[in-house]
Amino acid sequence: MRLFTAIELPGEVKDYLFSLKGNFSKDLVKVNWVGKKNIHLTLKFLGNVDDKLVTRVIGKLKEINFKEFELELDNLGVFPNEDYARVLWVGVKNFNKVIELQQDIEEKLRDYFEKDKEFSAHITLGRVKQIKNQYKFKEVFRNFKIKNLKFKVDHFSLIKSELSRTGSKYTVIEKFVSK
């Protein structure tokens, strides 16, 4: 099964982030937006995992000891850059705690999965398919202000992702609560 670990976001944060798509008109940019219920902060994408390995992965993730922490939404960003925007995302402040948690996950799962080359704490909003007006897009992007919403992180989850024509369907396999 296709798995990843992630920080799930509270409903009001998902609502706000999903509403941002209204600021990017279809005559400006064509984006495949992430569905509201699927908005999250990925910690580690595991890929296709043999069913026999899932129990061991859960056991290793249960060993992670982390304390509850707070995150705050930060700026709007794009990957790889403004001139060739392919992913629209929102960053988080206090991302040191996210990085610590992500590194703990990497460490616990190192015997089963390759280490991520580079980790960036971000929340994907959508995948850019076409920018119809590059100048206007950059102007909107550069002047965009994200509300500084704060939220507590008291758990992370192991999530199964099933791909379909109508989009990804996510199912939480296990939650790992802070101690």
C-alpha distance (Angstrom), angle and dihedral (degrees) to the residues before:
residue distance angle dihedral
M1 . . .
R2 3.82 . .
L3 3.82 109.5 .
F4 3.79 142.5 177.1
T5 3.80 137.9 169.3
A6 3.78 119.2 -124.6
I7 3.75 148.8 163.1
E8 3.78 107.7 -113.4
L9 3.79 115.1 -141.8
P10 3.81 128.7 -132.6
G11 3.80 117.1 -103.2
E12 3.82 96.0 -107.9
V13 3.82 91.0 52.7
K14 3.83 91.3 49.4
D15 3.82 90.0 47.3
Y16 3.79 91.5 52.0
L17 3.81 95.5 44.8
F18 3.80 92.0 47.0
S19 3.82 90.2 50.7
L20 3.82 90.5 58.9
K21 3.80 90.9 78.3
G22 3.81 87.6 74.3
N23 3.82 88.1 70.9
F24 3.81 92.7 62.6
S25 3.78 109.7 67.2
K26 3.80 121.3 -152.0
D27 3.81 90.6 -118.2
L28 3.83 88.0 59.1
V29 3.81 103.5 43.1
K30 3.79 139.6 -6.1
V31 3.83 111.2 -136.0
N32 3.78 134.0 173.9
W33 3.80 96.6 -137.9
V34 3.79 121.7 -149.8
G35 3.80 109.7 -113.2
K36 3.81 113.5 -105.9
K37 3.81 94.8 -115.3
N38 3.83 90.7 50.4
I39 3.82 98.2 53.7
H40 3.82 109.2 120.0
L41 3.81 143.7 132.9
T42 3.82 109.8 -102.3
L43 3.79 115.2 -139.4
K44 3.80 99.5 179.3
F45 3.79 132.5 -6.9
L46 3.79 108.3 -143.6
G47 3.80 98.7 -177.6
N48 3.78 122.0 -155.7
V49 3.78 108.7 -2.6
D50 3.79 124.2 -169.4
D51 3.82 110.4 -115.4
K52 3.82 89.4 -124.9
L53 3.82 90.3 60.3
V54 3.82 96.7 50.3
T55 3.83 94.2 81.8
R56 3.82 90.8 52.7
V57 3.83 91.0 47.8
I58 3.82 90.7 51.7
G59 3.81 90.1 48.3
K60 3.81 91.9 52.0
L61 3.82 92.9 46.6
K62 3.83 90.3 50.8
E63 3.83 87.5 61.5
I64 3.80 91.3 64.8
N65 3.77 111.7 107.7
F66 3.80 114.3 -161.6
K67 3.77 135.2 154.6
E68 3.80 124.0 -127.1
F69 3.81 112.1 -92.9
E70 3.77 139.8 -178.9
L71 3.79 128.1 -116.9
E72 3.78 130.0 -168.9
L73 3.77 127.9 -158.3
D74 3.79 112.6 -108.3
N75 3.79 134.8 -179.2
L76 3.77 132.0 -24.8
G77 3.79 113.1 -106.6
V78 3.80 143.1 177.3
F79 3.79 135.3 -145.5
P80 2.95 128.3 -107.3
N81 3.86 95.6 0.9
E82 3.82 144.6 -51.5
D83 3.81 92.9 -91.1
Y84 3.78 93.0 53.3
A85 3.81 105.2 25.7
R86 3.81 111.7 -178.9
V87 3.81 102.2 153.9
L88 3.80 126.8 36.9
W89 3.80 113.5 -154.5
V90 3.81 146.3 160.5
G91 3.79 122.0 -129.6
V92 3.78 129.2 -145.0
K93 3.79 133.4 -130.6
N94 3.82 118.6 -130.7
F95 3.78 87.6 35.4
N96 3.84 90.3 155.6
K97 3.82 87.7 84.4
V98 3.81 90.6 50.8
I99 3.80 90.4 49.7
E100 3.83 91.0 49.6
L101 3.81 90.5 51.5
Q102 3.80 91.7 45.6
Q103 3.80 91.1 50.3
D104 3.81 90.5 49.6
I105 3.80 88.7 53.4
E106 3.82 90.6 48.3
E107 3.80 90.6 50.5
K108 3.81 95.2 48.2
L109 3.80 93.1 47.4
R110 3.83 98.2 39.3
D111 3.83 92.6 110.0
Y112 3.81 91.4 56.9
F113 3.81 107.6 33.1
E114 3.79 138.9 34.0
K115 3.78 116.0 -102.9
D116 3.81 114.0 -103.9
K117 3.80 110.6 -105.3
E118 3.79 94.3 -138.7
F119 3.79 130.7 1.5
S120 3.78 123.7 -154.9
A121 3.82 119.7 -176.0
H122 3.79 103.4 -132.6
I123 3.79 143.2 130.5
T124 3.80 113.3 -127.7
L125 3.81 113.6 -135.6
G126 3.78 98.5 177.8
R127 3.77 150.1 -33.2
V128 3.79 114.7 -102.7
K129 3.81 112.2 -129.5
Q130 3.80 99.6 174.2
I131 3.80 137.7 -3.3
K132 3.79 107.7 -148.4
N133 3.81 96.7 -173.4
Q134 3.82 112.3 26.0
Y135 3.80 95.4 -175.0
K136 3.83 94.5 49.7
F137 3.83 91.6 42.7
K138 3.82 91.2 54.8
E139 3.81 90.5 47.4
V140 3.82 92.8 51.6
F141 3.82 91.3 43.0
R142 3.82 95.5 49.1
N143 3.81 94.1 46.8
F144 3.80 96.1 44.2
K145 3.80 115.7 119.9
I146 3.79 120.3 -159.0
K147 3.82 119.1 -150.5
N148 3.77 110.1 -112.6
L149 3.79 94.8 -122.4
K150 3.81 113.8 174.4
F151 3.79 125.9 -152.4
K152 3.79 138.8 173.0
V153 3.79 123.0 -115.6
D154 3.79 109.3 -151.5
H155 3.80 98.5 153.4
F156 3.77 145.0 14.1
S157 3.78 127.2 -147.8
L158 3.77 142.8 -139.0
I159 3.79 104.5 -134.4
K160 3.79 132.6 -167.1
S161 3.80 115.4 -142.0
E162 3.79 120.4 -156.0
L163 3.80 115.6 -170.9
S164 3.79 120.4 -144.9
R165 3.79 140.2 157.8
T166 3.80 89.7 -95.2
G167 3.82 93.0 52.6
S168 3.78 137.6 -89.7
K169 3.78 121.0 -35.3
Y170 3.81 114.3 -152.6
T171 3.80 124.8 -156.9
V172 3.80 122.4 -175.6
I173 3.81 108.4 -128.2
E174 3.82 96.7 -178.5
K175 3.82 139.2 -8.5
F176 3.81 121.3 -141.7
V177 3.80 111.5 -154.0
S178 3.81 126.3 -151.9
K179 3.78 117.6 -106.1
